[in-house]
Amino acid sequence: MRRAGIRYTEGMAGDKNHYEMAFSGLLIEAGVRALAVDEARRPVLNGIQLKNFDFLVNGLENVWALDLKGRRDRPWITRTDLFSMMGWKSLLGAAAEPAFLFAFFQPPHAAAGRAALLECTQHETPAGLYRFCVLPIAAAQRIARPRSEKWGTFGFEWRAFARAVLPLEAILPLPSAV
């Protein structure tokens, strides 16, 4: 089913890359349904086209608009990511809460990086271990610091990031043994 740039799928909600497939697999195992956003259709806010988020998921108390950021060990976002998610906050109002979903990947036999110290939801796959944590948009706005002017990126001071992120269990109805 397609409507307004969002597609509902019974199986995999996201399948563009291994981070999306791992997150979709975790949701399927937990019995949590998600909507994946159609990247071909983008809304315009104040004359500027917004980048779409990746998943719309029913949470424990809110619906969450999640923009998935696959990373190895260093969290960062682009200026476009931040602007677009702030735009989505304006467009969605109380209907959904925008947030960045960081997926930290650890290949098999690789040493655990500092992401292993975060309070995250872990999901093991044949490809490796994924650690998922959520950074709500208000926290991202508060702690983002310019990383590269040339590339238009923001980074996060590690301790501030670790204090601000939430494990998926804090926002989604996941069984404790997922």
N, C-alpha and C positions, 0 to 999 in steps of 0.2 A: 504494500500500500504506500503511495506517495502523496504527500500533502505539504505544501509550503516549504519545500526544501528538506523535508525530513522523511526518512523511509523507515518503516517498521519491518523488522525481520524476525522470524521465529528462531532462526539459528544464530549464526554469527552476526553480531551487530556491526562490528568493525573489522575490516579485513585488508586494509591498505598496507600494513607493515606488521612486523612481528610483535611490536608493542601493543597494537590494537588487537591482534589475534590473541595475545596472552590475556589482555583485559577482558575480551569477549569470552574467552574460555573460563576465566574465573567467574564471570557473571552467570554463565550457563551452568557451571557446577553448583553455584549457589542458588539457582532458580530465580535469578533476578533478571527481569526483562529490561531491555534498553532500546532506545531509538537511536539510529545512526543518522547523522546529518549529511545531506546530499551537497557535496562541495561545489557542484555546478551552479547552484542558485545561492546568491548572496544578497542579503538585505543592504539597503542604503540608509544611513543615518546622517542627517545634516549634509547631504551631498557627498558623503564619503562611504565607499563600499566596505562593509565589515567582513573580516575573516570569520568563517563559521567555527563554532565549537564542534567537537567530535561526537559526543554522546549526550543524550537526555535520559536521565535515570531517576526513577522514583526512589527517594531516600526514606530514612526513618521519619523525618518531620518535614522535609522539603523535597521538591523536585530539583535536581542538580543538572546544570548545563556544564559539562566537563570538557575542557580542552586538554587533550592528552599530550604530554611532553615526554618523549622517550629519551632517556639520558643514561650515560654510563655511571658518572659519579659526581657531576657538577651541575647543579640546577641553574637554568637560565631561560629567559623568554625574550621575544623581540618586542620592539616598540609597537609593532602592529598587533601582536598578541594581546598586549596590555590594553591598547586603545580599543580593540575589537571586543574584548570581554567587558570593558567598562560600557561600551555601547550596548552590548547584550543586556547588561544589568539595567540600563535605561529602557530598552525595548521590552524586556520580559517583566519588569516591575516585580510584583510579589509572586508571579507565576512560577519562577524558577530562580535558583541561586547559582550564579556563575562561579566557577573555580577552575584552577589549573590542577590537573591530575598528573603528577610526576610518576613515571615508571622507570625505576633504576634497574638496569639489566646487569646480571653477573653471569658470564658464560661458565660452563662446567669447568672445573679444575682451576678457575681463576681465583685469586685471593679476594676476599671480601674487602670492599672499599669502605669509606666512611658512611656510605648510605646504609650499611648494615647496622649502624648505631642509631638510625632514625626509628621512631615509632611508626612502623609501616605494616601494611598487609603483605605477607609473602605468598607468592604463588609459584610453585615449581612446575616446570615444563621440561620436555626432553631437550629443548634448546638451551635451558639454563634457568636461573632463578630470577624472578621479577619481584621488586619491592615497590608497592604502590602507596602513595601518600597524596593527600589533597591539600592544596593551598587556596583558601577562599580568596576571592578577588580583593576584598578589603585589606587582608593581610598582605597580599602581593603588592598592592599600591603602597602600603606603609613601609615595606622592607626592601623593595626593589631599588637597586643602585645602578647607575650607568656602568656598563661593562665595556662596550666598544661603540664609540660614536660612529665609526666608519660603517659597521654592520648594523647599527641601531639595536643593540642588545642590552638587556639588563641582567645583572646577576644578583645573588643574594649572599650576604654575609652568613657563613655556615651556621653559627650559633643562633642567629635570629631566625633563619630558615627552619632549623630543628625545633625551635620553640613554637613556630607558627603552623607547621603542618599537622595534619590529622591522619590517622590510619583510616582506611575505608570503613572499618566497623563503626567508626564514630558517626558516619553519615548514611551508610547503606545497610539494608537488612541482610547481613552476611552471617551464616552460622560460624561459630567460633573456630571450627576445624576446617575452614576452606583452605 
